[in-house]
Amino acid sequence: MNSAILFAILSGLSAAAWTVCLKLGSSRIRDWGPWARNGALLAYGPNVTEMTPRAAGYLDRVLKGAKPAELPFPQPTKFDLIVNTTVAKGLGLPVPQSILVRADQVIE
Protein backbone atom coordinates (compact mmCIF):
# COMPACT_ATOMS: atom_id res chain seq x y z
CA MET A 1 0.00 0.00 0.00
CA ASN A 2 1.25 3.49 -0.83
CA SER A 3 2.50 5.26 2.33
CA ALA A 4 0.68 8.48 1.36
CA ILE A 5 -2.61 6.59 1.17
CA LEU A 6 -1.88 4.88 4.47
CA PHE A 7 -1.13 8.24 6.10
CA ALA A 8 -4.41 9.65 4.77
CA ILE A 9 -6.30 6.69 6.20
CA LEU A 10 -4.60 6.96 9.58
CA SER A 11 -4.90 10.73 9.91
CA GLY A 12 -8.27 10.20 11.57
CA LEU A 13 -6.45 8.23 14.30
CA SER A 14 -9.30 5.73 14.65
CA ALA A 15 -8.73 2.45 16.46
CA ALA A 16 -9.84 0.53 13.36
CA ALA A 17 -7.26 2.34 11.21
CA TRP A 18 -4.54 1.52 13.72
CA THR A 19 -5.54 -2.14 13.64
CA VAL A 20 -5.09 -2.10 9.86
CA CYS A 21 -1.75 -0.32 10.32
CA LEU A 22 -0.48 -2.95 12.73
CA LYS A 23 -1.60 -5.78 10.47
CA LEU A 24 0.24 -4.18 7.55
CA GLY A 25 3.41 -3.90 9.64
CA SER A 26 3.54 -0.13 9.24
CA SER A 27 5.99 2.07 11.12
CA ARG A 28 5.53 2.14 14.85
CA ILE A 29 7.68 5.21 15.48
CA ARG A 30 5.90 8.41 14.55
CA ASP A 31 6.41 12.16 14.61
CA TRP A 32 3.32 13.33 16.47
CA GLY A 33 1.97 12.56 19.95
CA PRO A 34 -1.51 11.30 19.06
CA TRP A 35 0.06 8.47 17.05
CA ALA A 36 1.59 7.02 20.24
CA ARG A 37 -1.62 7.59 22.18
CA ASN A 38 -3.45 5.55 19.55
CA GLY A 39 -1.16 2.58 19.01
CA ALA A 40 2.33 3.56 17.86
CA LEU A 41 5.31 2.41 19.93
CA LEU A 42 6.60 5.94 20.39
CA ALA A 43 6.35 9.43 19.01
CA TYR A 44 8.84 12.28 19.00
CA GLY A 45 7.78 15.57 17.50
CA PRO A 46 6.72 19.14 18.05
CA ASN A 47 4.37 19.95 20.89
CA VAL A 48 1.17 20.89 19.06
CA THR A 49 -0.28 22.68 22.09
CA GLU A 50 2.72 25.01 22.17
CA MET A 51 2.59 25.65 18.42
CA THR A 52 -1.15 26.39 18.11
CA PRO A 53 -1.11 29.94 19.55
CA ARG A 54 1.90 30.83 17.40
CA ALA A 55 0.13 29.48 14.31
CA ALA A 56 -2.90 31.60 15.18
CA GLY A 57 -0.67 34.69 15.40
CA TYR A 58 0.87 33.83 12.04
CA LEU A 59 -2.57 33.45 10.48
CA ASP A 60 -3.68 36.75 12.03
CA ARG A 61 -0.75 38.53 10.38
CA VAL A 62 -1.58 36.98 7.00
CA LEU A 63 -5.26 37.94 7.30
CA LYS A 64 -4.21 41.51 8.08
CA GLY A 65 -2.36 41.69 4.77
CA ALA A 66 1.15 40.37 5.41
CA LYS A 67 2.57 38.26 2.60
CA PRO A 68 3.29 34.73 3.84
CA ALA A 69 6.47 34.56 1.76
CA GLU A 70 7.85 37.53 3.67
CA LEU A 71 7.06 36.20 7.16
CA PRO A 72 9.55 34.07 9.07
CA PHE A 73 8.38 30.49 9.29
CA PRO A 74 7.63 29.67 12.94
CA GLN A 75 9.81 26.79 14.08
CA PRO A 76 8.79 24.52 16.95
CA THR A 77 10.60 25.19 20.20
CA LYS A 78 9.27 22.33 22.32
CA PHE A 79 9.32 18.66 21.35
CA ASP A 80 7.62 15.76 23.10
CA LEU A 81 8.74 12.16 23.48
CA ILE A 82 5.81 9.84 24.15
CA VAL A 83 6.37 6.14 24.79
CA ASN A 84 3.60 3.55 24.68
CA THR A 85 4.76 0.69 26.91
CA THR A 86 1.59 -1.31 26.19
CA VAL A 87 2.59 -1.57 22.52
CA ALA A 88 6.20 -2.32 23.47
CA LYS A 89 5.05 -5.22 25.65
CA GLY A 90 2.79 -6.46 22.87
CA LEU A 91 5.72 -6.44 20.46
CA GLY A 92 8.02 -8.07 23.02
CA LEU A 93 10.34 -5.05 23.09
CA PRO A 94 11.95 -3.92 26.34
CA VAL A 95 12.00 -0.13 26.74
CA PRO A 96 15.25 1.05 28.35
CA GLN A 97 14.87 2.98 31.59
CA SER A 98 16.92 5.82 30.04
CA ILE A 99 14.15 6.32 27.45
CA LEU A 100 11.36 6.17 30.04
CA VAL A 101 13.10 8.79 32.20
CA ARG A 102 13.43 11.19 29.25
CA ALA A 103 9.85 10.69 28.03
CA ASP A 104 7.40 13.55 28.44
CA GLN A 105 4.62 11.00 28.66
CA VAL A 106 4.60 7.22 29.25
CA ILE A 107 1.44 5.39 28.25
CA GLU A 108 0.91 2.21 30.27
Chimera marker file (.cmm) of the C-alpha trace (Angstrom):
<marker_set name="trace">
<marker id="1" x="0.000" y="0.000" z="0.000" r="1" g="1" b="0" radius="0.5"/>
<marker id="2" x="1.252" y="3.490" z="-0.834" r="1" g="1" b="0" radius="0.5"/>
<marker id="3" x="2.498" y="5.258" z="2.331" r="1" g="1" b="0" radius="0.5"/>
<marker id="4" x="0.682" y="8.476" z="1.361" r="1" g="1" b="0" radius="0.5"/>
<marker id="5" x="-2.610" y="6.590" z="1.167" r="1" g="1" b="0" radius="0.5"/>
<marker id="6" x="-1.877" y="4.877" z="4.471" r="1" g="1" b="0" radius="0.5"/>
<marker id="7" x="-1.127" y="8.240" z="6.096" r="1" g="1" b="0" radius="0.5"/>
<marker id="8" x="-4.410" y="9.650" z="4.772" r="1" g="1" b="0" radius="0.5"/>
<marker id="9" x="-6.304" y="6.694" z="6.198" r="1" g="1" b="0" radius="0.5"/>
<marker id="10" x="-4.597" y="6.961" z="9.577" r="1" g="1" b="0" radius="0.5"/>
<marker id="11" x="-4.904" y="10.734" z="9.914" r="1" g="1" b="0" radius="0.5"/>
<marker id="12" x="-8.275" y="10.201" z="11.571" r="1" g="1" b="0" radius="0.5"/>
<marker id="13" x="-6.452" y="8.226" z="14.296" r="1" g="1" b="0" radius="0.5"/>
<marker id="14" x="-9.296" y="5.732" z="14.650" r="1" g="1" b="0" radius="0.5"/>
<marker id="15" x="-8.728" y="2.446" z="16.455" r="1" g="1" b="0" radius="0.5"/>
<marker id="16" x="-9.845" y="0.528" z="13.357" r="1" g="1" b="0" radius="0.5"/>
<marker id="17" x="-7.262" y="2.336" z="11.213" r="1" g="1" b="0" radius="0.5"/>
<marker id="18" x="-4.538" y="1.520" z="13.716" r="1" g="1" b="0" radius="0.5"/>
<marker id="19" x="-5.541" y="-2.141" z="13.640" r="1" g="1" b="0" radius="0.5"/>
<marker id="20" x="-5.088" y="-2.104" z="9.862" r="1" g="1" b="0" radius="0.5"/>
<marker id="21" x="-1.751" y="-0.323" z="10.317" r="1" g="1" b="0" radius="0.5"/>
<marker id="22" x="-0.476" y="-2.945" z="12.730" r="1" g="1" b="0" radius="0.5"/>
<marker id="23" x="-1.605" y="-5.782" z="10.466" r="1" g="1" b="0" radius="0.5"/>
<marker id="24" x="0.242" y="-4.183" z="7.549" r="1" g="1" b="0" radius="0.5"/>
<marker id="25" x="3.408" y="-3.903" z="9.636" r="1" g="1" b="0" radius="0.5"/>
<marker id="26" x="3.538" y="-0.127" z="9.241" r="1" g="1" b="0" radius="0.5"/>
<marker id="27" x="5.994" y="2.068" z="11.116" r="1" g="1" b="0" radius="0.5"/>
<marker id="28" x="5.527" y="2.142" z="14.850" r="1" g="1" b="0" radius="0.5"/>
<marker id="29" x="7.677" y="5.208" z="15.483" r="1" g="1" b="0" radius="0.5"/>
<marker id="30" x="5.899" y="8.409" z="14.549" r="1" g="1" b="0" radius="0.5"/>
<marker id="31" x="6.413" y="12.164" z="14.615" r="1" g="1" b="0" radius="0.5"/>
<marker id="32" x="3.321" y="13.334" z="16.474" r="1" g="1" b="0" radius="0.5"/>
<marker id="33" x="1.974" y="12.562" z="19.950" r="1" g="1" b="0" radius="0.5"/>
<marker id="34" x="-1.505" y="11.296" z="19.062" r="1" g="1" b="0" radius="0.5"/>
<marker id="35" x="0.056" y="8.467" z="17.051" r="1" g="1" b="0" radius="0.5"/>
<marker id="36" x="1.587" y="7.021" z="20.237" r="1" g="1" b="0" radius="0.5"/>
<marker id="37" x="-1.616" y="7.591" z="22.178" r="1" g="1" b="0" radius="0.5"/>
<marker id="38" x="-3.449" y="5.553" z="19.552" r="1" g="1" b="0" radius="0.5"/>
<marker id="39" x="-1.157" y="2.582" z="19.013" r="1" g="1" b="0" radius="0.5"/>
<marker id="40" x="2.334" y="3.564" z="17.865" r="1" g="1" b="0" radius="0.5"/>
<marker id="41" x="5.311" y="2.413" z="19.927" r="1" g="1" b="0" radius="0.5"/>
<marker id="42" x="6.596" y="5.945" z="20.394" r="1" g="1" b="0" radius="0.5"/>
<marker id="43" x="6.348" y="9.434" z="19.007" r="1" g="1" b="0" radius="0.5"/>
<marker id="44" x="8.837" y="12.280" z="18.998" r="1" g="1" b="0" radius="0.5"/>
<marker id="45" x="7.785" y="15.565" z="17.497" r="1" g="1" b="0" radius="0.5"/>
<marker id="46" x="6.722" y="19.142" z="18.052" r="1" g="1" b="0" radius="0.5"/>
<marker id="47" x="4.369" y="19.953" z="20.886" r="1" g="1" b="0" radius="0.5"/>
<marker id="48" x="1.169" y="20.889" z="19.064" r="1" g="1" b="0" radius="0.5"/>
<marker id="49" x="-0.285" y="22.685" z="22.088" r="1" g="1" b="0" radius="0.5"/>
<marker id="50" x="2.719" y="25.011" z="22.167" r="1" g="1" b="0" radius="0.5"/>
<marker id="51" x="2.587" y="25.654" z="18.423" r="1" g="1" b="0" radius="0.5"/>
<marker id="52" x="-1.148" y="26.391" z="18.107" r="1" g="1" b="0" radius="0.5"/>
<marker id="53" x="-1.113" y="29.940" z="19.546" r="1" g="1" b="0" radius="0.5"/>
<marker id="54" x="1.895" y="30.830" z="17.399" r="1" g="1" b="0" radius="0.5"/>
<marker id="55" x="0.135" y="29.478" z="14.314" r="1" g="1" b="0" radius="0.5"/>
<marker id="56" x="-2.896" y="31.598" z="15.184" r="1" g="1" b="0" radius="0.5"/>
<marker id="57" x="-0.670" y="34.689" z="15.402" r="1" g="1" b="0" radius="0.5"/>
<marker id="58" x="0.871" y="33.825" z="12.045" r="1" g="1" b="0" radius="0.5"/>
<marker id="59" x="-2.574" y="33.448" z="10.479" r="1" g="1" b="0" radius="0.5"/>
<marker id="60" x="-3.677" y="36.751" z="12.028" r="1" g="1" b="0" radius="0.5"/>
<marker id="61" x="-0.749" y="38.530" z="10.379" r="1" g="1" b="0" radius="0.5"/>
<marker id="62" x="-1.584" y="36.979" z="7.000" r="1" g="1" b="0" radius="0.5"/>
<marker id="63" x="-5.257" y="37.937" z="7.304" r="1" g="1" b="0" radius="0.5"/>
<marker id="64" x="-4.211" y="41.509" z="8.084" r="1" g="1" b="0" radius="0.5"/>
<marker id="65" x="-2.358" y="41.687" z="4.772" r="1" g="1" b="0" radius="0.5"/>
<marker id="66" x="1.151" y="40.368" z="5.409" r="1" g="1" b="0" radius="0.5"/>
<marker id="67" x="2.572" y="38.259" z="2.598" r="1" g="1" b="0" radius="0.5"/>
<marker id="68" x="3.287" y="34.726" z="3.841" r="1" g="1" b="0" radius="0.5"/>
<marker id="69" x="6.474" y="34.557" z="1.756" r="1" g="1" b="0" radius="0.5"/>
<marker id="70" x="7.854" y="37.532" z="3.673" r="1" g="1" b="0" radius="0.5"/>
<marker id="71" x="7.059" y="36.199" z="7.156" r="1" g="1" b="0" radius="0.5"/>
<marker id="72" x="9.548" y="34.069" z="9.070" r="1" g="1" b="0" radius="0.5"/>
<marker id="73" x="8.382" y="30.486" z="9.293" r="1" g="1" b="0" radius="0.5"/>
<marker id="74" x="7.630" y="29.669" z="12.941" r="1" g="1" b="0" radius="0.5"/>
<marker id="75" x="9.814" y="26.789" z="14.080" r="1" g="1" b="0" radius="0.5"/>
<marker id="76" x="8.786" y="24.523" z="16.954" r="1" g="1" b="0" radius="0.5"/>
<marker id="77" x="10.599" y="25.192" z="20.196" r="1" g="1" b="0" radius="0.5"/>
<marker id="78" x="9.272" y="22.326" z="22.318" r="1" g="1" b="0" radius="0.5"/>
<marker id="79" x="9.321" y="18.658" z="21.350" r="1" g="1" b="0" radius="0.5"/>
<marker id="80" x="7.617" y="15.760" z="23.100" r="1" g="1" b="0" radius="0.5"/>
<marker id="81" x="8.737" y="12.164" z="23.480" r="1" g="1" b="0" radius="0.5"/>
<marker id="82" x="5.807" y="9.841" z="24.152" r="1" g="1" b="0" radius="0.5"/>
<marker id="83" x="6.366" y="6.143" z="24.786" r="1" g="1" b="0" radius="0.5"/>
<marker id="84" x="3.597" y="3.551" z="24.676" r="1" g="1" b="0" radius="0.5"/>
<marker id="85" x="4.760" y="0.687" z="26.910" r="1" g="1" b="0" radius="0.5"/>
<marker id="86" x="1.589" y="-1.309" z="26.186" r="1" g="1" b="0" radius="0.5"/>
<marker id="87" x="2.585" y="-1.566" z="22.517" r="1" g="1" b="0" radius="0.5"/>
<marker id="88" x="6.197" y="-2.324" z="23.474" r="1" g="1" b="0" radius="0.5"/>
<marker id="89" x="5.049" y="-5.221" z="25.655" r="1" g="1" b="0" radius="0.5"/>
<marker id="90" x="2.785" y="-6.461" z="22.873" r="1" g="1" b="0" radius="0.5"/>
<marker id="91" x="5.718" y="-6.443" z="20.455" r="1" g="1" b="0" radius="0.5"/>
<marker id="92" x="8.019" y="-8.070" z="23.017" r="1" g="1" b="0" radius="0.5"/>
<marker id="93" x="10.341" y="-5.045" z="23.091" r="1" g="1" b="0" radius="0.5"/>
<marker id="94" x="11.953" y="-3.921" z="26.335" r="1" g="1" b="0" radius="0.5"/>
<marker id="95" x="11.997" y="-0.130" z="26.741" r="1" g="1" b="0" radius="0.5"/>
<marker id="96" x="15.251" y="1.051" z="28.350" r="1" g="1" b="0" radius="0.5"/>
<marker id="97" x="14.872" y="2.984" z="31.585" r="1" g="1" b="0" radius="0.5"/>
<marker id="98" x="16.918" y="5.823" z="30.044" r="1" g="1" b="0" radius="0.5"/>
<marker id="99" x="14.147" y="6.325" z="27.450" r="1" g="1" b="0" radius="0.5"/>
<marker id="100" x="11.363" y="6.172" z="30.038" r="1" g="1" b="0" radius="0.5"/>
<marker id="101" x="13.103" y="8.793" z="32.195" r="1" g="1" b="0" radius="0.5"/>
<marker id="102" x="13.434" y="11.195" z="29.254" r="1" g="1" b="0" radius="0.5"/>
<marker id="103" x="9.849" y="10.691" z="28.026" r="1" g="1" b="0" radius="0.5"/>
<marker id="104" x="7.402" y="13.550" z="28.437" r="1" g="1" b="0" radius="0.5"/>
<marker id="105" x="4.620" y="10.996" z="28.662" r="1" g="1" b="0" radius="0.5"/>
<marker id="106" x="4.598" y="7.225" z="29.250" r="1" g="1" b="0" radius="0.5"/>
<marker id="107" x="1.444" y="5.388" z="28.251" r="1" g="1" b="0" radius="0.5"/>
<marker id="108" x="0.910" y="2.211" z="30.267" r="1" g="1" b="0" radius="0.5"/>
<link id1="1" id2="2" r="1" g="1" b="0" radius="0.2"/>
<link id1="2" id2="3" r="1" g="1" b="0" radius="0.2"/>
<link id1="3" id2="4" r="1" g="1" b="0" radius="0.2"/>
<link id1="4" id2="5" r="1" g="1" b="0" radius="0.2"/>
<link id1="5" id2="6" r="1" g="1" b="0" radius="0.2"/>
<link id1="6" id2="7" r="1" g="1" b="0" radius="0.2"/>
<link id1="7" id2="8" r="1" g="1" b="0" radius="0.2"/>
<link id1="8" id2="9" r="1" g="1" b="0" radius="0.2"/>
<link id1="9" id2="10" r="1" g="1" b="0" radius="0.2"/>
<link id1="10" id2="11" r="1" g="1" b="0" radius="0.2"/>
<link id1="11" id2="12" r="1" g="1" b="0" radius="0.2"/>
<link id1="12" id2="13" r="1" g="1" b="0" radius="0.2"/>
<link id1="13" id2="14" r="1" g="1" b="0" radius="0.2"/>
<link id1="14" id2="15" r="1" g="1" b="0" radius="0.2"/>
<link id1="15" id2="16" r="1" g="1" b="0" radius="0.2"/>
<link id1="16" id2="17" r="1" g="1" b="0" radius="0.2"/>
<link id1="17" id2="18" r="1" g="1" b="0" radius="0.2"/>
<link id1="18" id2="19" r="1" g="1" b="0" radius="0.2"/>
<link id1="19" id2="20" r="1" g="1" b="0" radius="0.2"/>
<link id1="20" id2="21" r="1" g="1" b="0" radius="0.2"/>
<link id1="21" id2="22" r="1" g="1" b="0" radius="0.2"/>
<link id1="22" id2="23" r="1" g="1" b="0" radius="0.2"/>
<link id1="23" id2="24" r="1" g="1" b="0" radius="0.2"/>
<link id1="24" id2="25" r="1" g="1" b="0" radius="0.2"/>
<link id1="25" id2="26" r="1" g="1" b="0" radius="0.2"/>
<link id1="26" id2="27" r="1" g="1" b="0" radius="0.2"/>
<link id1="27" id2="28" r="1" g="1" b="0" radius="0.2"/>
<link id1="28" id2="29" r="1" g="1" b="0" radius="0.2"/>
<link id1="29" id2="30" r="1" g="1" b="0" radius="0.2"/>
<link id1="30" id2="31" r="1" g="1" b="0" radius="0.2"/>
<link id1="31" id2="32" r="1" g="1" b="0" radius="0.2"/>
<link id1="32" id2="33" r="1" g="1" b="0" radius="0.2"/>
<link id1="33" id2="34" r="1" g="1" b="0" radius="0.2"/>
<link id1="34" id2="35" r="1" g="1" b="0" radius="0.2"/>
<link id1="35" id2="36" r="1" g="1" b="0" radius="0.2"/>
<link id1="36" id2="37" r="1" g="1" b="0" radius="0.2"/>
<link id1="37" id2="38" r="1" g="1" b="0" radius="0.2"/>
<link id1="38" id2="39" r="1" g="1" b="0" radius="0.2"/>
<link id1="39" id2="40" r="1" g="1" b="0" radius="0.2"/>
<link id1="40" id2="41" r="1" g="1" b="0" radius="0.2"/>
<link id1="41" id2="42" r="1" g="1" b="0" radius="0.2"/>
<link id1="42" id2="43" r="1" g="1" b="0" radius="0.2"/>
<link id1="43" id2="44" r="1" g="1" b="0" radius="0.2"/>
<link id1="44" id2="45" r="1" g="1" b="0" radius="0.2"/>
<link id1="45" id2="46" r="1" g="1" b="0" radius="0.2"/>
<link id1="46" id2="47" r="1" g="1" b="0" radius="0.2"/>
<link id1="47" id2="48" r="1" g="1" b="0" radius="0.2"/>
<link id1="48" id2="49" r="1" g="1" b="0" radius="0.2"/>
<link id1="49" id2="50" r="1" g="1" b="0" radius="0.2"/>
<link id1="50" id2="51" r="1" g="1" b="0" radius="0.2"/>
<link id1="51" id2="52" r="1" g="1" b="0" radius="0.2"/>
<link id1="52" id2="53" r="1" g="1" b="0" radius="0.2"/>
<link id1="53" id2="54" r="1" g="1" b="0" radius="0.2"/>
<link id1="54" id2="55" r="1" g="1" b="0" radius="0.2"/>
<link id1="55" id2="56" r="1" g="1" b="0" radius="0.2"/>
<link id1="56" id2="57" r="1" g="1" b="0" radius="0.2"/>
<link id1="57" id2="58" r="1" g="1" b="0" radius="0.2"/>
<link id1="58" id2="59" r="1" g="1" b="0" radius="0.2"/>
<link id1="59" id2="60" r="1" g="1" b="0" radius="0.2"/>
<link id1="60" id2="61" r="1" g="1" b="0" radius="0.2"/>
<link id1="61" id2="62" r="1" g="1" b="0" radius="0.2"/>
<link id1="62" id2="63" r="1" g="1" b="0" radius="0.2"/>
<link id1="63" id2="64" r="1" g="1" b="0" radius="0.2"/>
<link id1="64" id2="65" r="1" g="1" b="0" radius="0.2"/>
<link id1="65" id2="66" r="1" g="1" b="0" radius="0.2"/>
<link id1="66" id2="67" r="1" g="1" b="0" radius="0.2"/>
<link id1="67" id2="68" r="1" g="1" b="0" radius="0.2"/>
<link id1="68" id2="69" r="1" g="1" b="0" radius="0.2"/>
<link id1="69" id2="70" r="1" g="1" b="0" radius="0.2"/>
<link id1="70" id2="71" r="1" g="1" b="0" radius="0.2"/>
<link id1="71" id2="72" r="1" g="1" b="0" radius="0.2"/>
<link id1="72" id2="73" r="1" g="1" b="0" radius="0.2"/>
<link id1="73" id2="74" r="1" g="1" b="0" radius="0.2"/>
<link id1="74" id2="75" r="1" g="1" b="0" radius="0.2"/>
<link id1="75" id2="76" r="1" g="1" b="0" radius="0.2"/>
<link id1="76" id2="77" r="1" g="1" b="0" radius="0.2"/>
<link id1="77" id2="78" r="1" g="1" b="0" radius="0.2"/>
<link id1="78" id2="79" r="1" g="1" b="0" radius="0.2"/>
<link id1="79" id2="80" r="1" g="1" b="0" radius="0.2"/>
<link id1="80" id2="81" r="1" g="1" b="0" radius="0.2"/>
<link id1="81" id2="82" r="1" g="1" b="0" radius="0.2"/>
<link id1="82" id2="83" r="1" g="1" b="0" radius="0.2"/>
<link id1="83" id2="84" r="1" g="1" b="0" radius="0.2"/>
<link id1="84" id2="85" r="1" g="1" b="0" radius="0.2"/>
<link id1="85" id2="86" r="1" g="1" b="0" radius="0.2"/>
<link id1="86" id2="87" r="1" g="1" b="0" radius="0.2"/>
<link id1="87" id2="88" r="1" g="1" b="0" radius="0.2"/>
<link id1="88" id2="89" r="1" g="1" b="0" radius="0.2"/>
<link id1="89" id2="90" r="1" g="1" b="0" radius="0.2"/>
<link id1="90" id2="91" r="1" g="1" b="0" radius="0.2"/>
<link id1="91" id2="92" r="1" g="1" b="0" radius="0.2"/>
<link id1="92" id2="93" r="1" g="1" b="0" radius="0.2"/>
<link id1="93" id2="94" r="1" g="1" b="0" radius="0.2"/>
<link id1="94" id2="95" r="1" g="1" b="0" radius="0.2"/>
<link id1="95" id2="96" r="1" g="1" b="0" radius="0.2"/>
<link id1="96" id2="97" r="1" g="1" b="0" radius="0.2"/>
<link id1="97" id2="98" r="1" g="1" b="0" radius="0.2"/>
<link id1="98" id2="99" r="1" g="1" b="0" radius="0.2"/>
<link id1="99" id2="100" r="1" g="1" b="0" radius="0.2"/>
<link id1="100" id2="101" r="1" g="1" b="0" radius="0.2"/>
<link id1="101" id2="102" r="1" g="1" b="0" radius="0.2"/>
<link id1="102" id2="103" r="1" g="1" b="0" radius="0.2"/>
<link id1="103" id2="104" r="1" g="1" b="0" radius="0.2"/>
<link id1="104" id2="105" r="1" g="1" b="0" radius="0.2"/>
<link id1="105" id2="106" r="1" g="1" b="0" radius="0.2"/>
<link id1="106" id2="107" r="1" g="1" b="0" radius="0.2"/>
<link id1="107" id2="108" r="1" g="1" b="0" radius="0.2"/>
</marker_set>
